[in-house]
Every structure is written in structure tokens, then in C-alpha cells.
């Protein structure tokens, strides 16, 4: 996905979803890459890094700690710029089950998903016209 003006990535989670800072809104958001949706997190960097990311609920429900540990053991730990990618992608009908994941480059993954989202949006706009 092409970065929007005034946005900066704060981090990514193991399956390619991103946390970003919106300069315009002065807040941190979570971007679900497969669903092309963002969710407001908070306006405080301190709270985000020191409390939010370290809570058990966050580690288990958003960062999927158990899946991350399992995939790291099966596929080897991630290095900077990598993520685990379900194949086929859930947005294209994939199950997202643990055995469908492979390692890939985060930049390539987000770019390809962004193109897929853009194409789907173009088709939907054409359908509505």
C-alpha cells in the first residue's frame, strides 16, 4: 500500500499488519492489511510501547503469541523486514491455518496486498457506476 501523507510506520506484527502514526490525527492506529481497515489505538507513544504492546491480551489476541512461537519454531525466527504470510491470503479465500504460512518480505507482501485491495476497490467503483 502506498503510504499516505503524514503517516509513519511504528512497527509491524508477525503476519504483516502494521501499527502507524497519523501526524494529521496525532494518534497511533493498527492497520489490518488483509481487511484494509485501520483501528485507533491511542495518542500516547509511552502507553503504546510500555503498556499496550506488552499486555497479555495484546500478545495473545492481536500479536498471536502462540502462533508466532509455533511458526518461528517451524520456519525459523523472523529477521528484520520479514513476516509470516498465509498462502493463499485470507482475503483471497485462504484458511489462514497454521500450516499455510511461509516466510516472506514484509515490503513485497504489503505492496502486493495493496495492489490487490486497489484492484478490488476499482472493480467495486466500476460496478457502482
N, C-alpha and C positions, 0 to 999 in steps of 0.2 A: 504494500500500500504506500502510495506517495505520502510523505509527511505533510501534515497541514502546517500552515504558517503559525508560528507561536507555540508549537508543541515540541516536546523533547522527551525522549525515552528515558525512564528512570530505571528500568530493568525488565527482564523477561522471565517467564517461568518455563519449566522444562518442556512443555508442549507448544511453545511458541507464542503464547498470549503475552501481552505487554502491559506494563504499567507506564503511564506517561504523565508529564506535567503540562497542563494547559496554561500558557502565560496569559492568555486572554481572560480565562476564568480564575486564575490564581489557585488552581487545585490539581490534585492528583486523581487520575482515572485508571480504571482497568479496561483494557481493550481485548475482548474475546475475538480472536482472529477468525475462527470458523463461523461465528454468528454475525460478524461485522457490527458488534454493538459495544458501546462503552458504558461504564458504570462509575459514578462519582465515588471516590474513596474518602478524601479529606483534603484539608488545606494545609496541614502541618507535616512537613518533612520529618521532623523529630518523631512525631507519633507514628507516622507511616513506617519508618525504618526500625524504631525501637520497640513499638508495641504491636502494631498491626501485622507486620510480616513474621513476627516471632510467636504469635499466639497459636495454640494448638488447633483451634478451629480453622484458622487460615492455612496452617501447614497441612491439615488433613482434607479440608473441603475445597480449597482453591488451588493450592500447590500440589495436592495429591501425593503426599509424602510416601505412602505405601507403594504406589505405582512408580514413583521416581526411584525409590530404592530397588525395586524389583527390576526395572528397566536398566538401571545403572549396573546391576549385577549381571544381567543377561547380555547387554550390548556394550558395556564398559561405560565408565563415567563420562559425562559431557565435558568438553573443553570449551573455552570462550568462543562464542559465535555459533555453537551447535544447539540443537533441540531434538527432542524425540517427536517423530511425526507418524501419525496413524495413516496407514495406506489400505484402501483408499480413504481419503479425507472424510470425516463425518458429514460435512456439508454436501458431499457427493454420494452419500449413501453408505459409507463405511460404518462398521460397528463400533470402532474405537476400542475394541477389546485389546487387552494387553499384548496378545501375540501378533497384532497387526503393526506394531510400532517398529520403526527403523530410525537410525540417526541421520540427521541432515543439517545443512547450514541454515541458520535462522534467517539470514538475509534473502536467500533463494526462496525459502518457504513463504515468508511474508510477502515477497514480491509476487509469487505465483498465486497465492490465495487472493491477494489484492486484485490481480488481473481477473481472476475467476469471479470475484464479487462485482467488479466493474462491468464485466460482460453480463452477468445476471441482472444487474440494475439497468443496463442498456436495453436488454430484452424486455424487461418489465415496463420501462418507459415507452418503448415502441408498441407494446401490447395495449397500453392505456391510451395511446394517441389515436 
